[in-house]
Amino acid sequence: MLSQPKVMLPNPMVVENRTLELTCEAPPSTETLLWDHDGSVLVPGGRVGLSPGNRTLTVQGVCRDDAGNYTCEVRNPVSHNRSRPVTVTVAYGPDAATVAPPGPLDWAVGAALGLTCETGSVPAPRYEWFHNDTALPGAGETLNLTEPGWGQQGTYRCAVHNPITGLTAASRPLDLRLWEMLSQPKVISSNFTVVENRTLKLTCEAPPSTETYCDHGPVTAHIVPPGPLHPQLGDNVTLTCTANSFPAPRFHWSHNGSDLVPALTSAVLSLVLRGAEQMGVFECLATNPHTGRSATASVSVALGPGQQAGSLSGGAIAGIIIGTLVGLGLLVFVFYYFWGQSKRHSKKPVQTGSRTPVAPHGPDVTRSGPLKEEEVSYSSVAFRAGGLQTPRPQGPSKADTTVYAETHITVTPDPPPAPVVGGAVTLTPQPPPQLSLVACTWYRAGDVEIFTLRPGGSATLSHGPGYTRRETGGPGCSLRLGGLQPSDSGPYTVRLGMPGNGHSISVHLAVLEPLDPPAVTFSSDTMLENKTLELTCEAPEGAETLRWLRSDSILVPGSRVRLSPRNRTLQLRQVSRGDAGDYQCEVQKGISHIRSRAVAITVIYGPEIVHIIPQGPLALPAGEKVNLTCMADSVPASQFIWSHSSHMVPAQTSTSTGAVLSLVLMGTEQTGIYKCCATNPRTGLIATTSISITLGSGQGGPSLVAGVVAGVALAALALGGTLAYVLFRHCRRKTPRDSKEPPQVYENLPPPACTGAVIQPGSSPDPTYQTLQLGAGDLYQELWS
């Protein structure tokens, strides 16, 4: 039977992203060993590793979810047993700190107020509060202001420190403004009974500390000068947008329906006219963020007379159009004249045993009997909302009357692509009716006559009960309907009257209502990373579909992207820095669609990846200059502080991405650890890095350099003196080799001490001289041996 195993844990608290290691002391007869975390069996893989025999469990890169109870279970064929659970705590944080309630905060003098510092941290962090950057001792997680007075106005922030992780976070400053409680105001008037059409004047007696009245507006906006404007090329045009609003409104300018690039949000728009592309309609949108109301104003800008370079005048354009229409009319007249003559001479009615009439209100032709001479396929085209519908061609048919050519009605909207409210539309029978046409009559809703047009030399137009003064007749029995309204939708029929015969054609007209642009609303355009972003689309009534876009890419529901019913609200969970960009919503109704203005969302994160360029450690020679650049990945840009030996060192250059510290190394007092601290004022997070700087080999400071120089100089002098002495001695002892006769001083030289021949007593002088000559040679030879 197996005894109870035991889990050994050196430290029950492990820091986030570190490594956790547990050991199971199991009985010797254990055959199988399993690890369990909060009731779930752990298997090796990813961050979880097991030693041979599973005795040791290793979890790398510990995260917060790894906290909990761990047990090991041992088994053999006859028994099993489980250890007592050990509790592992994961230390993390502190996360970004925030102060609740958020600021800016307006508060009454003397009213109790509690400020709470909120953060995520295990274990609980140490809290520190600051008022106008002065530390407030004794405050914990909540700072209680029991009776705040005027001296307690200002900025408050909290800092939290986790002693286990060593991390520190600080909140954004909160602005606290104190106000007196207002007494009741009073409305006074000289007369509370006013005659109609007279002036009423009321005065509000308000307390002295009153700051504002009710927010209002804007109701209307105006652009000065009002326009239309006709400046010359090269002129400087200044447009000023005004709106009656409290507080002051925000302004947004657009040109011909498109936002100005770059975006302009001031009340004044200035531009220098360079060409026709700057002409058109300039619109100003004034918005009050407090009331949520907005107002627009627009002005038309066109080039003055004589400035339409390279364009035709209105008279020239009208002449060209009239000439073109007359020419086309003559061509049509000639064509149909000769075509009618040829048909009149060659036309032979087709007859059968029984006559079958053609339906007066449709293109269907009934065939009776075999068709011998010709076979014709007929089809009709009907216009419907969404496109053209073409019935199947009918089979060959034969009739005993003249068959009209295939006809339909074309719908030409102005402006294209579809008839919209406020626009115009032209309905034209195709192909154009024959010249023998007696009359054409247009009907609305099937049988309500609009007008009857009788062409000819003296064309006449008679109005019916369906005429609304917006209908006009045109060439080819066309109907032009202007000032379209939603009620104009429905069927329209034209009856073409021929001598002794006639037929009708119908079409259904659908008038679309233009969509108002939607608007995206949000609580804030800046989001902390890993928070939730929520956007709402205020869509116009009647919108059929709605979709969301980020940087022109369509967003679809997923793990982090959630859409409300009908897609009105977009929720993006755990926002990451890749989610920053321009967000829009697009609404569609029929073939009409429109997008909202783009809303730029910024994701706040960092600082991360703090590093110093060049990388250390650095060993520099004395006198050398070095530039240390501290950089960090952060939005918004981090604020940098340099320090050396716990003393702040001012940076010489600061940019949006880093701070540069310039040093000239003069001695050992400038060596050591240089630390860079990067702070994000929005997230409250702090990140640090450091670099070590030492003097290079043999760079012991100025005294060492001087000693080396002195030593080298003395050594050079000693060596020079020695060489001079050796040369001098050498020159003194050197004798000439080429002398044929010995110098006479040879007789006066003393005899050599160590070498040469010895003179024997009793010898004659000559041999002695000769011997001296030989001895001199021996002496010379030995001196140079």
MARLUMDO-332029 format. One record per residue (C-alpha): residue in three letters; x, y, z. Coordinates in steps of 0.02 Angstrom, whole numbers, padded with zeros to 5 digits, always signed. Each point is the difference from the previous one (the first is absolute). Layout:
! residues N
ALAXYZ...
This chain:
! residues 785
MET+00000+00000+00000LEU+00066+00171-00048SER+00031+00129+00134GLN-00053+00181-00027PRO+00119+00098-00114LYS+00056+00176+00041VAL+00023+00152-00113MET+00156+00102+00034LEU-00009+00185-00044PRO+00150+00114+00039ASN-00105+00159-00008PRO-00191+00004-00008MET+00005+00169-00090VAL+00073+00013-00175VAL+00016+00160-00101GLU-00095+00012-00164ASN+00101-00056-00153ARG+00124-00095+00112THR+00017-00191+00014LEU-00096-00108+00125GLU+00076-00165+00055LEU-00088-00131+00109THR+00070-00168+00059CYS-00102-00151+00055GLU+00076-00112+00135ALA-00080-00166-00048PRO+00015-00173+00080PRO+00129-00118-00080SER-00132-00119-00068THR-00087+00136-00100GLU-00036-00055-00177THR-00096+00151-00066LEU+00007+00182+00055LEU-00123+00135-00056TRP-00007+00188+00033ASP-00161+00095+00029HIS-00039+00188-00002ASP-00168+00051+00074GLY-00077-00168-00049SER+00073-00006-00176VAL+00135-00125-00047LEU+00157+00082-00069VAL+00080-00073-00156PRO+00169+00051-00070GLY+00003+00124-00143GLY+00020+00185-00031ARG+00051+00079+00165VAL-00023-00160+00103GLY+00148-00119+00016LEU+00022-00163+00097SER+00160-00088+00050PRO+00029-00186-00034GLY-00121-00092+00113ASN-00103+00159+00021ARG+00079+00035+00170THR+00032+00185-00041LEU-00127+00119-00076THR+00065+00158-00087VAL-00112+00142-00060GLN+00092+00132-00101GLY-00059+00178-00027VAL-00123-00008+00144CYS-00159+00100-00030ARG-00138+00054+00119ASP-00111-00148-00044ASP+00135-00119+00064ALA-00040+00048+00179GLY-00097-00130+00101ASN+00015-00170+00084TYR+00123-00132-00063THR+00001-00185+00050CYS+00092-00156-00057GLU-00081-00171-00007VAL+00094-00167+00006ARG-00065-00167-00059ASN+00047-00184-00012PRO-00106-00150-00048VAL-00074-00021+00175SER-00017+00177+00070HIS+00010+00188-00030ASN+00022+00151+00110ARG+00002+00190-00018SER+00102+00133+00086ARG-00067+00145+00096PRO-00026+00152-00112VAL+00128+00139+00002THR-00058+00175-00046VAL+00103+00097-00127THR-00021+00189-00007VAL+00053+00097-00156ALA+00067+00173+00039TYR-00035+00130-00134GLY-00030+00182-00027PRO-00034+00130+00040ASP-00103+00031-00157ALA-00041+00175-00059ALA-00066+00101+00147THR-00157+00107-00012VAL-00083+00119+00122ALA-00188-00017+00031PRO-00104+00101-00024PRO+00088+00060-00158GLY+00040+00182-00029PRO-00009+00142-00029LEU-00107+00005+00156ASP-00109+00145+00059TRP-00042-00013+00185ALA-00086+00103+00132VAL+00103+00082+00136GLY-00016-00096+00164ALA-00081-00155-00077ALA+00090-00162+00043LEU+00091-00081-00146GLY+00088-00166-00016LEU+00126-00034-00139THR+00041-00184-00033CYS+00156-00062-00088GLU-00048-00151-00106THR+00126-00123-00071GLY+00031-00186-00021SER+00139-00071+00108VAL+00047-00157+00098PRO+00049+00020+00138ALA-00090+00162+00043PRO+00113+00146-00045ARG+00060+00144+00106TYR-00097+00159-00034GLU+00064+00178-00002TRP-00102+00156-00034PHE+00060+00168-00064HIS-00085+00171+00005ASN+00079+00125-00120ASP+00152-00119-00005THR+00017+00005+00191ALA-00010-00169+00087LEU-00146-00028+00119PRO+00057-00116+00140GLY-00113-00130+00078ALA-00118-00025-00147GLY-00043-00174-00058GLU-00103-00062-00145THR-00131+00136+00033LEU+00040+00182+00033ASN-00138+00076+00107LEU-00028+00188-00005THR-00124+00025+00141GLU-00029+00188-00017PRO+00096+00061-00152GLY+00041+00185+00003TRP+00070+00121-00127GLY+00179-00055+00036GLN-00040-00178-00054GLN-00037+00046-00179GLY+00124-00056-00132THR+00063-00162-00074TYR-00001-00169+00086ARG+00087-00158-00056CYS+00044-00166+00076ALA+00151-00114-00020VAL+00001-00187+00037HIS+00150-00113+00027ASN+00007-00190+00009PRO+00148-00052+00111ILE+00003-00175-00073THR+00003+00042-00186GLY+00093+00164+00028LEU-00116+00090-00120THR-00077+00171+00026ALA-00149+00083-00084ALA-00072+00174+00016SER-00172+00069-00043ARG-00039+00148-00110PRO-00021+00163+00096LEU-00178+00040+00053ASP-00053+00182+00004LEU-00109+00045+00150ARG-00095+00165-00004LEU-00101+00059+00149TRP-00154+00109-00010GLU-00118+00083+00121MET-00178-00064+00011LEU-00107+00118-00102SER-00146+00090+00076GLN-00163+00009-00096PRO+00005+00126-00143LYS-00142+00122-00030VAL-00080+00061-00162ILE-00052+00183+00001SER-00091+00106-00129SER-00067+00176-00008ASN-00166-00069-00058PHE-00060-00179-00004THR-00146+00046-00113VAL+00056+00035-00178VAL-00104+00057-00147GLU+00011-00111-00154ASN+00138+00049-00122ARG+00088+00102+00135THR+00170-00040+00078LEU+00018-00108+00155LYS+00155+00025+00108LEU+00042-00117+00144THR+00151+00008+00117CYS+00071-00144+00103GLU+00074+00049+00168ALA+00129-00138+00020PRO+00119-00034+00145PRO+00177+00075-00019SER+00084-00169-00025THR-00110-00046-00148GLU+00110-00059-00143THR-00114-00056-00141TYR-00180-00002-00053CYS-00088-00138-00095ASP+00089-00076-00148HIS-00086+00039-00164GLY+00018-00002-00188PRO+00052+00002-00132VAL-00165+00033-00089THR+00069+00080-00158ALA+00173+00026-00073HIS+00058+00138-00117ILE+00149+00024-00115VAL+00073+00173-00027PRO+00001+00059-00139PRO-00166-00084-00040GLY+00028-00028-00188PRO-00019-00055-00135LEU+00179+00058-00028HIS+00081+00034-00169PRO+00185+00031+00033GLN+00140+00009-00128LEU+00141-00126-00019GLY+00137+00037+00126ASP-00117+00087+00124ASN+00012-00041+00185VAL-00172-00053+00064THR-00036-00004+00187LEU-00160-00082+00064THR-00052+00019+00182CYS-00130-00115+00078THR-00103+00065+00147ALA-00133-00083+00108ASN-00093+00055+00156SER+00043-00135+00126PHE+00055-00026+00180PRO+00127-00066+00026ALA+00088+00051-00160PRO-00032-00126-00139ARG+00123-00108-00093PHE+00017+00032-00186HIS+00030-00120-00144TRP+00023+00053-00183SER-00037-00100-00158HIS+00012+00036-00186ASN-00125-00072-00124GLY-00053-00130+00129SER+00177-00059+00042ASP+00100+00043+00155LEU+00145+00118-00026VAL+00171-00084+00007PRO+00080+00035+00119ALA-00155+00019+00109LEU-00043+00178+00049THR-00087+00026+00167SER+00019+00187+00024ALA-00134+00129-00034VAL+00103+00085-00137LEU+00038-00078-00170SER+00129+00088-00109LEU+00046-00053-00176VAL+00087+00070-00152LEU-00093-00039-00162ARG+00116-00093-00120GLY-00123-00086-00116ALA-00174-00063-00033GLU+00024-00151+00115GLN-00020+00119+00148MET-00171+00059-00059GLY-00163-00068+00068VAL-00093-00002+00164PHE+00091+00022+00166GLU-00099-00061+00150CYS+00030+00037+00185LEU-00068-00116+00135ALA-00014+00076+00175THR-00025-00125+00143ASN-00030+00026+00186PRO+00069-00153+00092HIS-00103+00042+00155THR-00172+00017-00080GLY+00035-00122-00143ARG-00076+00123-00123SER+00079+00053-00164ALA-00033+00125-00138THR+00071+00021-00175ALA+00030+00144-00118SER+00067+00000-00177VAL+00064+00123-00128SER+00026-00020-00188VAL+00166+00055-00075ALA+00017+00019-00190LEU+00125+00087-00112GLY-00047+00176-00052PRO-00046+00053-00178GLY+00137-00031-00127GLN+00089-00126+00113GLN-00069-00160-00078ALA+00159-00032-00098GLY-00019-00126-00138SER-00190-00021+00025LEU-00146+00045-00114SER-00125+00135+00038GLY-00181-00041+00038GLY-00057+00065-00170ALA+00127-00107-00091ILE-00053-00155+00095ALA-00184+00036-00033GLY+00036+00026-00185ILE+00093-00165-00012ILE-00142-00093+00088ILE-00135+00080-00109GLY+00099-00033-00160THR+00029-00181+00050LEU-00185-00028+00038VAL-00054+00081-00165GLY+00123-00107-00097LEU-00059-00159+00085GLY-00181+00050-00033LEU+00034+00023-00187LEU+00090-00168-00009VAL-00145-00086+00087PHE-00126+00086-00115VAL+00092-00052-00159PHE+00026-00178+00063TYR-00182-00027+00047TYR-00063+00087-00157PHE+00091-00119-00118TRP-00034-00149+00113GLY-00187+00041+00000GLN-00001+00019-00189SER+00083-00169-00025LYS-00118-00085+00123ARG-00153+00080-00081HIS+00046-00072-00171SER+00056-00172+00059LYS-00122-00033+00143LYS-00114-00152-00025PRO-00121-00047+00141VAL+00015-00177+00063GLN-00169-00087-00004THR-00064-00166+00065GLY-00165-00085+00011SER-00045+00096+00159ARG+00055+00174+00055THR+00089+00011+00168PRO+00014+00176+00073VAL+00152+00062+00091ALA-00025+00036+00184PRO-00013+00188+00021HIS+00095+00008+00164GLY+00140-00124-00021PRO+00131-00065-00116ASP-00068-00178-00009VAL-00041-00057-00177THR-00111-00151-00028ARG+00049-00116-00139SER-00135-00082-00108GLY+00048-00122-00134PRO+00170-00034-00074LEU+00119+00144-00033LYS+00067-00018-00176GLU+00081+00164-00051GLU+00092+00061+00157GLU+00024-00044+00182VAL+00020+00137+00130SER+00047-00016+00185TYR-00075+00132+00115SER+00045+00047+00177SER-00042+00142+00117VAL+00112+00087+00126ALA-00071+00067+00163PHE+00097+00112+00121ARG-00009-00049+00183ALA+00089+00064+00154GLY+00162-00095-00001GLY+00023-00020-00188LEU-00079-00050-00165GLN-00110-00155-00015THR-00012-00081-00171PRO-00134-00134-00028ARG+00042-00151-00104PRO-00015+00027-00188GLN-00165-00067-00065GLY-00004-00125-00139PRO-00032+00042-00181SER-00171+00079-00028LYS-00105+00058-00144ALA-00133+00136+00003ASP-00114+00081-00127THR+00041+00178+00059THR+00155+00109+00002VAL+00112-00050+00146TYR+00083+00143+00095ALA+00186-00005+00022GLU+00067-00059+00168THR-00022+00146+00121HIS+00043+00043+00180ILE+00026+00154+00108THR+00173+00058+00054VAL+00020+00085+00169THR+00135+00135+00004PRO+00027+00070+00177ASP+00078+00171+00031PRO+00115-00016+00093PRO+00045-00182-00031PRO+00002-00141+00045ALA-00180-00008+00065PRO-00149+00117+00024VAL+00014+00084+00170VAL-00107+00125+00095GLY+00032+00175-00064GLY+00073-00059-00165ALA-00078-00025-00170VAL-00035-00144-00119THR-00040-00017-00185LEU-00109-00142-00068THR+00025-00030-00186PRO-00082-00132-00114GLN+00128-00100-00099PRO+00017-00005-00146PRO-00075+00173-00036PRO-00178-00004-00068GLN-00032+00010-00188LEU-00035+00165-00087SER-00179-00054-00032LEU-00033+00013+00187VAL-00160+00099+00034ALA+00014+00019+00190CYS+00087-00069+00154THR-00079+00003+00172TRP+00088-00027+00167TYR-00090-00074+00151ARG+00047-00010+00184ALA-00060-00145+00109GLY-00073-00089-00151ASP-00144+00115-00053VAL+00033+00176+00068GLU+00042+00104-00153ILE+00149+00117+00015PHE-00001+00078-00173THR-00032-00038-00184LEU+00127+00055-00128ARG-00054+00021-00182PRO+00155+00024-00108GLY-00001+00077-00171GLY+00025+00169-00078SER-00092+00083+00144ALA+00033-00116+00147THR-00127+00013+00142LEU+00009-00057+00181SER-00158-00023+00104HIS+00009-00032+00188GLY-00096-00132+00094PRO-00049-00021+00185GLY+00170-00079+00040TYR+00097+00156-00052THR+00096+00082+00146ARG+00098+00136-00094ARG+00157-00106+00019GLU-00027-00099-00160THR+00060+00053-00172GLY-00010-00084-00170GLY+00154-00026-00106PRO+00062-00070-00166GLY-00057-00174-00044CYS-00153+00009+00115SER+00114+00003+00154LEU-00059+00050+00174ARG+00115+00100+00115LEU-00050+00005+00183GLY+00095+00122+00112GLY+00003+00032+00188LEU-00025-00184+00036GLN-00096-00048+00157PRO-00025-00169+00084SER-00182+00004-00058ASP+00059+00001-00181SER+00044-00184+00013GLY-00117-00115-00096PRO-00049-00056-00176TYR+00007+00118-00149THR-00083-00041-00168VAL+00014+00081-00171ARG-00129-00035-00137LEU+00066+00028-00175GLY-00142+00039-00121MET+00019-00048-00186PRO-00124+00027-00142GLY-00133-00131+00034ASN+00102-00088+00132GLY+00103+00025+00161HIS+00087-00089+00142SER+00061+00033+00179ILE+00165-00024+00092SER+00021+00004+00190VAL+00146+00019+00119HIS+00014+00003+00190LEU+00093+00149+00075ALA+00082-00017+00171VAL+00055+00164+00083LEU+00132-00025+00133GLU+00021+00112+00152PRO+00182+00055+00029LEU+00079-00058+00161ASP+00065+00123+00128PRO+00181-00035+00051PRO+00015-00104+00159ALA+00108+00054+00147VAL+00115-00102+00113THR-00010+00042+00186PHE+00124-00055+00133SER+00048+00038+00178SER+00185+00029-00037ASP+00111-00004-00154THR+00147-00068+00102MET-00001-00174+00075LEU+00119-00089+00117GLU+00065-00164-00070ASN-00099-00154+00055LYS-00153+00107+00041THR-00168-00008-00093LEU-00043+00120-00141GLU-00184+00036-00035LEU-00064+00102-00147THR-00180+00039-00045CYS-00066+00044-00174GLU-00142+00125-00003ALA-00081-00055-00163PRO-00140+00091-00091GLU-00175-00072-00001GLY-00035-00121-00140ALA+00177-00069-00011GLU-00011-00182-00052THR+00177-00060+00033LEU+00144+00064+00106ARG+00181-00054+00003TRP+00160+00057+00088LEU+00169+00038-00077ARG+00173+00029+00071SER+00123+00086-00116ASP-00116-00047-00147SER-00001-00186+00049ILE-00168-00078+00046LEU-00012-00067+00179VAL-00087-00167+00026PRO-00054-00076+00167GLY+00130-00109+00084SER+00081-00044+00165ARG+00038+00182+00042VAL-00121+00089-00117ARG-00181+00005+00060LEU-00148+00081-00090SER-00168+00041+00076PRO-00165-00046-00086ARG-00010+00095-00166ASN+00186+00042+00022ARG-00033+00170+00082THR+00135-00025+00134LEU+00177-00063-00028GLN+00092-00072+00150LEU+00185-00043-00014ARG+00068-00094+00149GLN+00181-00003+00061VAL+00053+00141-00115SER+00176-00019-00069ARG+00112+00127-00082GLY-00044-00074-00170ASP-00180+00055+00027ALA+00046+00184-00014GLY-00064+00087-00157ASP-00150+00085-00080TYR-00171-00076+00036GLN-00157+00031-00106CYS-00174-00071-00015GLU-00088-00016-00168VAL-00189-00008-00025GLN-00090-00060-00156LYS-00178+00010-00065GLY-00035-00073-00170ILE+00141+00058-00112SER+00036+00153+00107HIS+00140-00010+00128ILE+00101+00126+00100ARG+00139-00005+00130SER+00025+00099+00159ARG+00147+00113+00034ALA+00154-00095+00053VAL+00036-00009+00186ALA+00185-00020+00044ILE+00028-00119+00147THR+00170+00003+00088VAL+00057-00147+00106ILE+00104+00048+00152TYR+00139-00120+00053GLY+00177-00010+00065PRO+00134+00040+00036GLU+00076-00161-00066ILE+00165-00058-00073VAL+00101+00134+00088HIS+00179-00004-00064ILE+00155+00109-00011ILE+00102+00030-00157PRO+00144-00045-00007GLN-00017-00160+00099GLY+00110-00024+00152PRO+00106-00030+00095LEU+00115+00135-00071ALA+00188+00016+00035LEU+00053+00172-00063PRO+00167+00090-00001ALA+00015+00161+00097GLY-00050+00155-00097GLU-00118-00090-00120LYS-00177+00065-00029VAL-00148-00120-00002ASN-00186+00028-00035LEU-00121-00115+00093THR-00174-00010-00077CYS-00142-00074+00103MET-00148-00063-00103ALA-00166-00085+00040ASP-00154-00062-00092SER-00145+00101+00072VAL-00159+00093-00049PRO-00002+00141+00040ALA+00187+00032-00002SER+00088-00038+00164GLN+00081+00127+00113PHE+00183-00042+00038ILE+00107+00033+00154TRP+00187-00039+00010SER+00090-00032+00164HIS+00178-00040+00055SER+00038-00062+00175SER-00180+00043+00052HIS+00019+00180-00061MET-00101+00067-00145VAL+00097+00046-00156PRO-00086+00119-00124ALA-00014-00064-00178GLN+00070+00115-00134THR-00128-00048-00134SER-00176-00070+00014THR-00106-00064-00145SER-00164-00092-00020THR+00092-00166+00004GLY+00145+00024+00118ALA+00116+00107+00104VAL+00186+00027-00033LEU+00130+00018+00138SER+00170+00066-00058LEU+00157-00037+00104VAL+00185+00043-00012LEU+00092-00125+00110MET+00131+00098+00099GLY+00030-00113+00150THR-00060-00142+00109GLU-00133+00109+00083GLN-00101-00011-00162THR+00006-00190-00010GLY-00130-00117+00071ILE-00182-00044-00036TYR-00108+00120-00102LYS-00186-00036+00018CYS-00141+00054-00118CYS-00179+00005+00065ALA-00143+00007-00129THR-00174+00053+00060ASN-00165+00001-00094PRO-00109+00138+00074ARG-00161-00083-00064THR+00027-00180+00057GLY+00098+00048+00156LEU+00124-00140-00036ILE+00188+00017+00026ALA+00140-00099-00083THR+00187+00016+00029THR+00164-00058-00075SER+00182+00037+00038ILE+00174-00003-00074SER+00173-00018+00079ILE+00142+00117-00050THR+00182-00028+00052LEU+00170+00067-00052GLY+00093-00106-00126SER+00155-00106+00040GLY+00145+00108+00066GLN-00116+00151+00015GLY+00025+00032+00187GLY-00028+00186-00009PRO+00110+00154-00032SER+00135-00045+00131LEU+00027-00170-00080VAL+00017+00078-00171ALA+00131+00125+00065GLY+00103-00140+00084VAL+00002-00101-00159VAL+00060+00151-00100ALA+00137+00040+00128GLY+00060-00181+00003VAL+00012-00007-00189ALA+00097+00164-00004LEU+00128-00058+00132ALA+00023-00167-00088ALA+00032+00090-00165LEU+00131+00115+00081ALA+00090-00147+00082LEU+00006-00098-00162GLY+00063+00151-00096GLY+00141+00030+00126THR+00056-00182-00006LEU+00010-00001-00190ALA+00100+00163-00002TYR+00127-00070+00125VAL+00026-00161-00099LEU+00030+00094-00162PHE+00122+00117+00084ARG+00104-00144+00069HIS-00002-00088-00165CYS+00067+00152-00093ARG+00143+00027+00126ARG+00069-00177-00016LYS-00008-00016-00187THR+00176+00009-00094PRO+00038+00016-00186ARG+00035-00165-00094ASP+00083+00061-00163SER+00164+00079+00072LYS+00155-00073-00088GLU+00128+00063+00125PRO-00022-00006+00185PRO-00018+00169+00079GLN+00151+00066+00090VAL-00090+00001+00163TYR+00020-00189+00001GLU+00172+00020+00076ASN-00071+00101+00143LEU-00143-00122+00039PRO+00021-00106+00153PRO+00009-00184-00030PRO-00167-00089-00009ALA-00063-00070+00162CYS-00077-00161-00061THR+00047-00029-00181GLY+00142+00022-00122ALA+00181-00071-00007VAL+00124+00021+00143ILE+00174+00078-00034GLN+00140-00116+00052PRO+00149+00072+00096GLY+00158+00024-00101SER-00084+00022-00165SER+00052+00133-00124PRO-00106+00153-00032ASP-00049-00052-00176PRO-00077-00161+00047THR-00086+00092+00138TYR-00075+00123-00123GLN-00050-00140-00113THR-00076-00090+00144LEU-00095+00156+00047GLN-00069+00006-00174LEU-00060-00178+00016GLY-00063+00032+00173ALA-00097+00148-00061GLY-00084-00113-00125ASP-00040-00127+00133LEU-00068+00135+00113TYR-00111+00068-00138GLN-00066-00170-00041GLU-00042-00044+00177LEU-00087+00164+00036TRP-00123-00038-00141SER-00020-00184+00037
